[in-house]
Amino acid sequence: MSRYYKVVVGEGDDAVTWTNQNPNGRGAILGAQTLELDLVVAPQHVPDAGAQSWVRVWGPQREQISQASNFNGKPITVYGGMQPGLPLASSEVSQSGILIAGTVFAAFGNWQGLNQTIDFVINPNGGSTSSTPVNLVHYWAKGSPLATAMRSTLGTAFPDWKLDINISPNLVLPYDDHGIYPTLNRYSRYLNAKTKPILGGNYNGVVLTSNTGAKTISVTDNSANPTNVTQINGADLIGQVSWLDLNTIQFTTVMRADLQIADTVTFPKYVFAQAQTSASSDSQARNSVTFTGKFGIGRVQHFGNSRDPDGQSWVSSYQAFMMTE
């Protein structure tokens, strides 16, 4: 396998593309530009949901450097993952795809000595920012499920977008609830805080994510029994899985695009991280796997350098929460 990337800025005939993939789809172009990236994908309600991710292309054309500001405001889509490479490499490429899509907040070129680069700062919240409000009119009728209210609110504000709402039917209120929110971020923050105490316990509340490139909005929580669960292979893991907080873990894999916010994952059943035990613990306890059960992804960060030989320089890092059974 070899590293794969493609960056598309603009639309139609005016689009500019940088990629290291051969036209035949197998192997990388050895002379392709080096790409650096740091991409954050997070639910709308968390503080870094609007984090401005960035991509740096090494070796662009001179005209692209001098006129970099022409890219400002244009749509940008970044693809990444792994692709077939050496003859004995796996042909599995289903993990590659769109890492992030949004608009170019700022583009700037740099020419220092022999080094020529162009940087793109990405705003992932296309169609819903403080400067371009959508005015989400929320009306949650007494005794009705929240999903009904959200379909009406989001469907009116984004009529051309696909809605995927999968939340608990027990999210109801004994009174009418209404309000107007200018952005998805504001609306999601309100709903997450509003729904947490309704079900109580370790319920994480409603989580809303958007994909500007695919024009989709997903709404989920950790109450539903997932139908699609991804098994993480041991060979894909970089380092060990670790606990971040109560019911929250972090794990890192080879860069992949097939795992999104609210997707459910499980880990290998064989022992790759043992429970913390003492010498007096019985053998069954010493061989138990620490991370069992299902985990829902809550945050994703892709980062790397396409030419850095280090195995940790082309990875995806995930935060996930333990699913309730």
Secondary structure, DSSP 4 states (H G I P E B T S, - for coil): -EEEEEEEESSGGG-EEEE-B-TTSSSB-TTSPPEEEEEEE--TTSGGGG--EEEEEES--HHHHHTGGGGTT-EEEEEEEEE--STTS----TT-EEEEEEEEEEEEEEEETTEEEEEEEEE--TT-SSSS---EEEEE-TTS-HHHHHHHHHHHH-TTSEEEEE--TT---SS-EEEEESSHHHHHHHHHHHHHHHH-TT----EEEEETTTTEEEEE-SSS--S-EEEPPGGGB-S--EEEETTEEEEEEES-SS--TT-EEE--SS-SSB----TTS-HHHHT-BSS-S-EEEEEEEEEEETT--SGGGEEEEEEEEEPP-
